[in-house]
Amino acid sequence: MIKILELFGGIGSPRCALRNIGIPVKAIDYVEIDENAVRSYNAMFQNELKYKTQSVVQWNLKPDILIHGSPCQDMSIAGHQGKATADKGRINRGKGADEGTGTRSSLMWETINIIKQMGEWRPRYVIWENVKNVTSKHMIHNFNRYLSEMQKLGYKNSFQTLDAREFGLPQARERVFTISVLNGEPFNFDDLIKTPMRNLKEFLEDNNDVPEVYNVTQPSVLSAIGKKGIRRATVITDFAYTITTRQDRTPAQVIDRGNGKYRYLTERECWRLQGYTDADFEAAAAVQEKSGRYTMALYKQAGNSIAVPIFESIFKKIILGQTEERSL
């Protein structure tokens, strides 16, 4: 049985991936401060131990794999290239956190602290996912320092930008995955099992079944359809663009309903485009409250998540030894 520790765990993408490929898993702990995300996580894994909201401070656990996807807003272009943005609800810093005081990105240093607090024992693998901008000139110094700190702890680091479209999902979502291996050969991304992008229609609900509440009605979005730049609304054709925490504001992406009408992606569609099953979505939806026209918590959870099939491919390699060459 594989023991995992999920930091900034969201709705449990790595745990879903392990379940999907048939790996028995024990989540020895799960750390997430968003109450709605915790509620969804518990609903999805209701037959197992339930968790409460908790911050990432002074953990002393022994997982085989540690996964962290620290909040990325300060590292994204939308987050102003690493400049601090206030969000007290997301930040709970412990002693010893380093650069980026007061920013969401500073939480990645909590992961370093947690590993140090484990003493001589270390997780075999540490996996970190973040936005592409983490390697930009604005954030590369923090990224390189993270790699340096992991190296001091005995890890060999590898990183690569992976696109969800390479793993079967019709969503243009590029994220940097950093995999640190303890006292072993660096992880080789080149032979990961990749899957041709599936047809977008498999992920969309029938337009006739989607309520009109999802129709685009805001003049600001309607006027931006077909335009470029920040104030844009792109019509989805072959694949969706990056799923965000909000669908109803520009820059936006919309579905053409015909007759001059457009609609937003539904919450279910966003979850599907991240690789979650309808059963996962329905379990989470049953414990969330609708806010306004939509269940905004479900959009937020999808936008903050990590594409499940990417984890499936990574786990197939590091646990099952399955690579592209063996899959031929």
C-alpha positions as CSV (number, residue, x, y, z in Angstrom):
1,M,0.0,0.0,0.0
2,I,1.3,3.4,-1.0
3,K,1.3,6.1,1.7
4,I,0.8,9.6,0.5
5,L,0.8,13.1,2.1
6,E,-1.2,15.7,0.2
7,L,-0.3,19.3,1.0
8,F,-2.6,22.0,-0.4
9,G,-4.6,19.0,-1.3
10,G,-7.6,20.5,-3.0
11,I,-10.0,17.8,-4.1
12,G,-7.6,15.0,-4.1
13,S,-6.3,14.7,-7.7
14,P,-3.4,12.4,-6.8
15,R,-5.6,10.2,-4.7
16,C,-8.1,9.9,-7.6
17,A,-5.2,9.0,-10.0
18,L,-4.0,6.2,-7.7
19,R,-7.5,4.9,-7.4
20,N,-8.0,5.0,-11.1
21,I,-4.9,2.8,-11.9
22,G,-5.7,0.4,-9.1
23,I,-3.0,1.2,-6.6
24,P,-4.0,0.7,-2.9
25,V,-3.4,4.0,-1.2
26,K,-3.4,5.3,2.3
27,A,-3.6,9.1,2.6
28,I,-1.8,9.4,5.9
29,D,-2.8,13.0,6.0
30,Y,-4.4,15.7,3.8
31,V,-3.8,19.4,4.4
32,E,-6.2,22.0,2.9
33,I,-7.5,25.3,4.3
34,D,-10.4,25.7,1.9
35,E,-13.5,24.4,3.8
36,N,-15.5,23.8,0.6
37,A,-12.6,21.8,-1.0
38,V,-12.3,19.7,2.2
39,R,-16.1,19.1,2.1
40,S,-15.8,17.8,-1.5
41,Y,-12.8,15.7,-0.7
42,N,-14.5,14.0,2.2
43,A,-17.6,13.3,0.1
44,M,-15.5,11.8,-2.7
45,F,-13.7,9.5,-0.2
46,Q,-16.5,9.1,2.3
47,N,-15.7,5.5,3.0
48,E,-12.3,6.5,4.4
49,L,-11.0,8.8,7.1
50,K,-12.4,12.3,7.0
51,Y,-10.4,15.4,7.4
52,K,-10.9,18.9,8.8
53,T,-9.4,22.1,7.4
54,Q,-5.9,22.5,8.5
55,S,-2.8,24.5,7.7
56,V,0.7,23.3,6.7
57,V,2.7,23.8,9.9
58,Q,4.9,21.4,11.9
59,W,3.9,18.1,10.4
60,N,5.9,15.0,11.3
61,L,4.7,12.1,9.1
62,K,6.2,9.4,7.0
63,P,4.7,9.1,3.5
64,D,6.2,7.3,0.6
65,I,5.2,10.1,-1.7
66,L,4.6,13.8,-0.7
67,I,2.6,15.8,-3.2
68,H,2.2,19.6,-2.9
69,G,0.6,22.0,-5.3
70,S,1.1,25.2,-3.3
71,P,-1.3,28.1,-4.3
72,C,0.0,29.5,-7.5
73,Q,-1.6,33.0,-7.8
74,D,1.6,34.9,-6.9
75,M,3.5,32.8,-9.5
76,S,1.1,33.2,-12.3
77,I,1.0,36.1,-14.8
78,A,-2.4,37.0,-13.4
79,G,-0.8,37.2,-10.0
80,H,1.5,40.0,-11.2
81,Q,4.6,38.0,-11.6
82,G,5.2,37.0,-8.1
83,K,4.3,40.2,-6.3
84,A,2.4,39.8,-3.0
85,T,-1.3,39.8,-3.1
86,A,-3.3,39.8,0.1
87,D,-5.3,36.7,0.9
88,K,-5.2,36.1,4.6
89,G,-7.7,33.2,4.2
90,R,-5.1,31.2,2.3
91,I,-2.0,31.9,4.4
92,N,-1.0,30.2,7.6
93,R,2.7,30.5,7.9
94,G,4.9,28.6,10.4
95,K,8.3,29.5,11.7
96,G,11.1,29.2,9.3
97,A,9.3,30.1,6.1
98,D,11.7,31.9,3.8
99,E,11.4,34.2,0.8
100,G,8.0,35.6,-0.2
101,T,6.8,36.7,3.2
102,G,3.1,37.3,3.1
103,T,2.6,35.7,-0.3
104,R,0.9,32.5,-1.3
105,S,4.0,31.3,-2.9
106,S,5.8,31.3,0.5
107,L,3.8,28.2,1.4
108,M,6.1,26.1,-0.8
109,W,8.8,26.7,1.9
110,E,6.5,25.1,4.4
111,T,6.9,21.9,2.4
112,I,10.7,22.1,2.9
113,N,10.1,22.7,6.6
114,I,7.9,19.7,6.9
115,I,10.4,17.4,5.2
116,K,13.2,18.8,7.5
117,Q,11.0,18.0,10.6
118,M,10.8,14.4,9.5
119,G,14.3,13.9,10.8
120,E,16.5,11.3,9.1
121,W,13.5,9.7,7.4
122,R,12.5,11.2,4.0
123,P,9.7,10.5,1.4
124,R,11.0,8.6,-1.6
125,Y,9.4,11.0,-4.0
126,V,8.3,14.7,-3.7
127,I,6.1,16.0,-6.5
128,W,5.4,19.7,-6.9
129,E,3.0,21.1,-9.5
130,N,2.8,24.8,-10.3
131,V,2.1,27.3,-13.1
132,K,4.4,27.7,-16.1
133,N,5.4,31.1,-14.8
134,V,7.3,29.6,-11.9
135,T,10.3,29.3,-14.3
136,S,10.0,32.9,-15.6
137,K,12.6,35.6,-14.9
138,H,10.3,36.9,-12.2
139,M,10.2,33.7,-10.2
140,I,13.2,31.6,-11.3
141,H,15.2,32.7,-8.3
142,N,12.6,31.2,-5.9
143,F,12.3,28.1,-8.1
144,N,16.0,27.5,-8.2
145,R,16.2,28.0,-4.4
146,Y,13.5,25.4,-4.0
147,L,15.6,23.0,-6.1
148,S,18.7,23.8,-4.1
149,E,17.0,23.2,-0.8
150,M,15.6,19.8,-2.0
151,Q,19.1,18.9,-3.2
152,K,20.5,19.6,0.3
153,L,17.9,17.2,1.7
154,G,19.3,14.4,-0.6
155,Y,17.0,14.7,-3.6
156,K,17.7,14.6,-7.3
157,N,15.4,17.0,-9.1
158,S,13.8,17.0,-12.5
159,F,11.1,19.2,-13.9
160,Q,9.2,19.6,-17.1
161,T,6.2,21.5,-18.4
162,L,3.4,19.0,-19.1
163,D,0.2,19.8,-21.1
164,A,-3.1,18.1,-20.2
165,R,-3.7,17.7,-23.9
166,E,-0.8,15.2,-24.0
167,F,-2.6,13.0,-21.5
168,G,-6.0,12.7,-23.2
169,L,-7.8,15.8,-21.9
170,P,-9.0,18.4,-24.4
171,Q,-7.8,21.2,-22.2
172,A,-4.8,23.4,-23.0
173,R,-3.3,23.4,-19.5
174,E,0.4,23.7,-19.2
175,R,1.9,23.2,-15.7
176,V,5.4,22.6,-14.4
177,F,5.9,19.4,-12.6
178,T,8.9,19.0,-10.4
179,I,9.7,15.5,-9.2
180,S,12.4,15.0,-6.6
181,V,13.8,11.5,-6.1
182,L,15.6,10.6,-2.8
183,N,19.1,9.1,-3.3
184,G,18.3,7.8,-6.7
185,E,18.5,8.5,-10.4
186,P,16.7,11.7,-11.5
187,F,13.2,11.2,-12.8
188,N,13.1,11.0,-16.6
189,F,10.0,12.6,-18.1
190,D,10.7,11.5,-21.6
191,D,9.2,8.0,-21.4
192,L,6.0,9.0,-19.6
193,I,2.9,7.3,-21.1
194,K,1.1,9.9,-23.1
195,T,-2.4,9.6,-24.6
196,P,-3.9,11.2,-27.7
197,M,-6.2,14.0,-26.9
198,R,-9.8,12.8,-26.8
199,N,-12.7,14.4,-28.6
200,L,-14.1,17.4,-26.8
201,K,-17.6,16.2,-27.3
202,E,-17.0,13.4,-24.9
203,F,-16.6,15.9,-22.1
204,L,-19.5,18.3,-23.0
205,E,-23.1,18.0,-21.9
206,D,-25.7,18.2,-24.7
207,N,-26.6,21.8,-25.3
208,N,-30.3,20.9,-25.1
209,D,-29.8,19.6,-21.6
210,V,-27.8,22.6,-20.3
211,P,-30.2,25.1,-18.6
212,E,-30.3,28.6,-19.9
213,V,-28.9,29.9,-16.6
214,Y,-25.5,29.1,-18.1
215,N,-26.0,31.4,-21.1
216,V,-23.8,34.4,-21.5
217,T,-25.8,37.5,-20.7
218,Q,-23.2,40.0,-19.5
219,P,-22.6,42.7,-22.1
220,S,-19.0,42.8,-21.2
221,V,-18.5,39.2,-22.1
222,L,-20.7,39.2,-25.1
223,S,-18.9,42.2,-26.6
224,A,-15.5,40.4,-26.0
225,I,-16.4,37.2,-28.0
226,G,-13.9,36.8,-30.8
227,K,-11.6,39.5,-29.5
228,K,-8.0,39.1,-28.4
229,G,-6.1,40.5,-25.4
230,I,-7.2,40.6,-21.7
231,R,-10.8,41.5,-22.6
232,R,-11.5,38.4,-24.7
233,A,-14.0,35.6,-24.8
234,T,-12.8,32.6,-26.9
235,V,-15.3,30.3,-28.5
236,I,-14.3,26.7,-27.7
237,T,-13.9,24.4,-30.7
238,D,-11.4,21.5,-30.5
239,F,-10.3,21.9,-26.9
240,A,-10.9,24.1,-23.9
241,Y,-8.4,26.6,-22.6
242,T,-7.1,26.5,-19.1
243,I,-10.0,25.9,-16.6
244,T,-10.0,28.7,-14.2
245,T,-11.8,29.3,-10.9
246,R,-14.3,31.5,-12.6
247,Q,-16.0,31.0,-15.9
248,D,-18.2,34.1,-16.1
249,R,-15.7,36.9,-16.5
250,T,-13.1,37.9,-19.1
251,P,-10.9,36.5,-20.3
252,A,-13.5,33.8,-20.8
253,Q,-14.2,30.8,-22.9
254,V,-17.7,29.9,-24.2
255,I,-19.7,27.3,-26.1
256,D,-21.6,28.3,-29.2
257,R,-25.3,27.3,-28.7
258,G,-26.3,28.6,-32.1
259,N,-28.7,31.3,-33.1
260,G,-26.3,33.9,-31.6
261,K,-26.4,32.4,-28.2
262,Y,-23.4,31.3,-26.1
263,R,-23.0,29.6,-22.8
264,Y,-20.3,29.0,-20.2
265,L,-18.9,25.6,-19.3
266,T,-20.9,23.9,-16.6
267,E,-19.3,22.9,-13.3
268,R,-19.6,19.2,-14.4
269,E,-17.8,19.9,-17.6
270,C,-15.0,21.7,-15.8
271,W,-14.5,18.7,-13.5
272,R,-14.6,16.3,-16.5
273,L,-11.9,18.4,-18.3
274,Q,-9.7,17.9,-15.2
275,G,-10.1,14.2,-15.4
276,Y,-12.6,13.6,-12.7
277,T,-15.4,11.1,-13.0
278,D,-19.1,12.0,-12.9
279,A,-19.3,10.0,-9.7
280,D,-16.6,12.2,-8.2
281,F,-18.4,15.3,-9.3
282,E,-21.8,14.2,-8.0
283,A,-20.4,13.3,-4.6
284,A,-18.8,16.8,-4.3
285,A,-21.9,18.6,-5.7
286,A,-24.1,17.0,-3.2
287,V,-22.3,18.7,-0.3
288,Q,-21.9,22.2,-1.9
289,E,-24.3,25.1,-1.8
290,K,-25.2,27.0,-4.9
291,S,-24.2,30.7,-4.8
292,G,-26.1,32.8,-7.2
293,R,-26.6,31.2,-10.6
294,Y,-23.9,28.6,-10.2
295,T,-22.1,26.5,-7.6
296,M,-19.0,28.7,-7.5
297,A,-17.2,26.4,-5.1
298,L,-17.2,23.6,-7.7
299,Y,-15.8,25.9,-10.4
300,K,-13.1,27.1,-7.9
301,Q,-12.2,23.5,-7.0
302,A,-11.8,22.5,-10.7
303,G,-9.8,25.6,-11.5
304,N,-7.4,24.9,-8.6
305,S,-7.0,21.2,-9.3
306,I,-4.3,19.2,-11.1
307,A,-5.2,17.2,-14.2
308,V,-5.8,13.6,-12.9
309,P,-4.4,11.7,-15.9
310,I,-1.0,13.4,-15.5
311,F,-0.7,12.0,-12.1
312,E,-1.9,8.6,-13.4
313,S,1.0,8.6,-15.9
314,I,3.6,9.6,-13.2
315,F,2.4,7.0,-10.7
316,K,2.4,4.3,-13.4
317,K,6.0,5.0,-13.9
318,I,7.3,5.4,-10.3
319,I,5.1,2.7,-8.8
320,L,4.3,0.2,-11.5
321,G,7.4,0.8,-13.7
322,Q,5.2,1.4,-16.7
323,T,6.6,3.7,-19.4
324,E,5.9,4.6,-23.0
325,E,8.3,1.9,-24.2
326,R,6.6,-0.8,-22.2
327,S,3.1,0.3,-23.3
328,L,3.8,-0.3,-27.0
